[in-house]
């Protein structure tokens, strides 16, 4: 029996598409939820024949309203969702969604965590002049990109790179490892555990 995956996105949705088309083991993308009525991911969902829905996130720009986050969490629970994958959702999750799906909430981040957490990780890495950048799939906890790591992929920084070319090559790797990490989760090879830092 397939396990339902919900993808939460705010933008173009390329990682959503990669999850929908990738080998995610017993998991199958069941729905896309977005906090942005104009998200490109909505068009991708229509093209892929996957149900999608805009849901009001609250009045804040970078986090959910507590009541709204409760509504999102309850909607996903009522739908029987087993795993929630963040794919460019531009909001901090610290409340009801995290409580409802702890250990079943994944994120992909464009750096080799714990280096360069937060916004514009690719720009941070490029400005810091690292020789190797990359991406990370991790479980979400109450910190900012601090949850247990499932999978990482390194991306060399080329002498010809600028911030955008580096970001594009990191994104290619994201599309590969996100599905792999989801498959690992469902196979029990990736398990959430509290990390003491």
C-alpha positions as CSV (number, residue, x, y, z in Angstrom):
1,X,0.0,0.0,0.0
2,X,1.3,3.4,-1.0
3,X,2.0,6.0,1.7
4,X,0.7,9.5,1.0
5,X,3.2,12.4,0.6
6,X,2.3,16.0,0.8
7,X,4.6,18.6,-0.7
8,X,4.5,22.2,0.6
9,X,5.9,24.8,-1.8
10,X,5.9,28.6,-2.3
11,X,7.6,28.9,-5.7
12,X,8.3,27.3,-9.0
13,X,8.1,23.8,-7.7
14,X,11.1,22.1,-9.4
15,X,11.7,19.9,-6.3
16,X,8.0,19.1,-6.1
17,X,8.2,17.9,-9.7
18,X,11.3,15.9,-8.9
19,X,9.6,14.2,-6.0
20,X,6.4,13.5,-8.1
21,X,8.4,11.9,-10.9
22,X,11.2,10.3,-8.8
23,X,11.6,6.9,-7.2
24,X,10.3,7.6,-3.6
25,X,9.8,3.9,-2.8
26,X,6.4,3.2,-1.2
27,X,5.7,6.9,-0.9
28,X,3.6,8.7,-3.6
29,X,3.0,12.4,-3.9
30,X,-0.7,12.9,-3.1
31,X,-1.1,16.6,-2.9
32,X,0.7,19.9,-3.2
33,X,-0.2,22.7,-0.8
34,X,1.0,26.2,-1.3
35,X,0.9,29.5,0.6
36,X,1.2,31.4,-2.6
37,X,-1.8,31.7,-5.0
38,X,0.6,32.4,-7.9
39,X,3.1,29.7,-7.2
40,X,4.5,28.1,-10.4
41,X,4.2,24.8,-8.6
42,X,0.4,25.0,-9.1
43,X,0.8,24.8,-12.8
44,X,3.2,21.9,-12.5
45,X,0.7,20.0,-10.3
46,X,-2.0,20.5,-13.0
47,X,0.4,19.2,-15.7
48,X,1.2,16.2,-13.6
49,X,-2.4,15.5,-12.6
50,X,-1.7,15.9,-8.9
51,X,-4.2,17.6,-6.7
52,X,-3.1,21.0,-5.5
53,X,-4.5,23.6,-3.1
54,X,-3.7,27.1,-1.9
55,X,-4.3,27.6,1.8
56,X,-4.1,30.9,3.6
57,X,-1.0,31.0,5.8
58,X,-1.9,33.9,8.1
59,X,-0.8,37.5,8.1
60,X,2.9,37.0,8.7
61,X,5.4,37.0,5.8
62,X,7.9,34.4,7.0
63,X,5.9,32.2,9.4
64,X,2.4,30.8,9.8
65,X,-0.2,32.2,12.0
66,X,-0.8,29.7,14.8
67,X,-4.4,29.2,13.9
68,X,-3.6,28.8,10.2
69,X,-0.8,26.3,10.9
70,X,-3.3,24.3,13.0
71,X,-5.6,24.2,10.0
72,X,-2.8,23.1,7.6
73,X,-1.8,20.3,10.1
74,X,-5.3,19.1,10.6
75,X,-6.0,19.1,6.9
76,X,-3.0,16.9,6.2
77,X,-3.8,14.5,9.1
78,X,-7.4,14.2,7.9
79,X,-6.1,13.3,4.5
80,X,-4.0,10.5,5.8
81,X,-0.7,12.0,4.8
82,X,2.3,10.0,6.1
83,X,5.2,12.3,5.1
84,X,5.4,16.1,4.5
85,X,8.2,17.4,2.2
86,X,9.1,21.0,2.2
87,X,10.1,22.1,-1.3
88,X,10.8,25.8,-1.2
89,X,8.2,26.7,1.4
90,X,9.3,30.1,2.5
91,X,8.0,29.9,6.1
92,X,9.4,28.9,9.4
93,X,7.6,25.9,10.9
94,X,7.7,25.7,14.7
95,X,4.1,24.9,15.8
96,X,1.3,22.5,15.0
97,X,2.8,21.2,11.7
98,X,6.0,20.3,13.5
99,X,4.1,18.7,16.4
100,X,1.8,16.7,14.1
101,X,4.5,15.4,11.8
102,X,7.7,15.3,13.9
103,X,9.9,12.7,12.4
104,X,7.8,12.8,9.3
105,X,8.7,16.3,8.1
106,X,11.6,16.7,5.6
107,X,13.3,19.7,4.0
108,X,15.9,20.2,1.3
109,X,18.5,22.9,1.8
110,X,21.0,24.1,-0.7
111,X,24.2,23.8,1.4
112,X,26.2,21.1,3.2
113,X,24.6,21.6,6.6
114,X,25.5,22.6,9.2
115,X,27.3,25.1,7.0
116,X,25.3,28.0,5.7
117,X,21.8,27.6,7.2
118,X,19.0,30.0,6.5
119,X,18.3,32.1,3.5
120,X,20.5,32.3,0.3
121,X,22.8,29.4,1.3
122,X,24.2,29.4,-2.2
123,X,25.1,33.0,-2.0
124,X,26.6,32.5,1.5
125,X,28.8,29.7,0.2
126,X,29.9,31.6,-2.9
127,X,30.7,34.8,-0.9
128,X,32.7,32.7,1.6
129,X,34.7,31.3,-1.3
130,X,34.3,27.7,-0.4
131,X,35.7,25.1,-2.8
132,X,32.9,22.7,-2.2
133,X,29.2,23.5,-1.8
134,X,26.2,21.1,-2.0
135,X,22.8,20.2,-0.7
136,X,21.2,18.4,2.3
137,X,18.0,16.6,3.0
138,X,17.2,16.7,6.7
139,X,14.4,16.1,9.1
140,X,12.8,19.4,10.4
141,X,13.1,20.3,14.0
142,X,12.4,23.5,15.9
143,X,15.7,25.1,14.8
144,X,16.7,26.7,11.5
145,X,18.0,23.9,9.3
146,X,19.3,22.0,12.4
147,X,17.4,18.7,12.1
148,X,19.0,15.3,11.7
149,X,20.6,14.9,8.3
150,X,19.4,12.1,6.0
151,X,21.5,12.6,2.8
152,X,24.0,15.1,1.4
153,X,25.6,15.7,-2.0
154,X,28.7,17.7,-2.6
155,X,29.0,20.1,-5.6
156,X,32.4,21.5,-6.4
157,X,32.6,25.3,-6.8
158,X,34.2,26.0,-10.2
159,X,36.5,28.9,-11.0
160,X,34.0,30.1,-13.6
161,X,31.0,30.0,-11.2
162,X,29.0,32.9,-10.1
163,X,26.2,32.7,-7.5
164,X,23.5,31.8,-10.0
165,X,25.5,29.1,-11.9
166,X,26.5,27.5,-8.6
167,X,22.8,27.6,-7.4
168,X,21.7,25.9,-10.7
169,X,24.2,23.0,-10.3
170,X,23.2,22.5,-6.7
171,X,19.5,22.4,-7.7
172,X,20.3,19.6,-10.2
173,X,21.7,17.5,-7.3
174,X,18.7,18.5,-5.1
175,X,16.4,16.9,-7.7
176,X,18.3,13.6,-7.3
177,X,18.8,13.3,-3.6
178,X,15.4,14.4,-2.4
179,X,13.6,11.4,-3.8
180,X,16.5,9.1,-2.6
181,X,16.1,10.5,1.0
182,X,12.3,10.0,0.9
183,X,12.8,6.4,-0.2
184,X,15.3,5.9,2.6
185,X,12.7,7.2,5.1
186,X,10.1,4.8,4.0
187,X,12.6,1.9,4.0
188,X,13.5,2.7,7.6
189,X,17.1,3.5,6.6
190,X,16.6,7.1,7.8
191,X,15.2,7.6,11.2
192,X,14.5,10.8,13.1
193,X,16.3,11.2,16.4
194,X,16.8,14.2,18.6
195,X,20.2,15.7,18.1
196,X,21.9,17.4,21.0
197,X,24.2,20.2,19.9
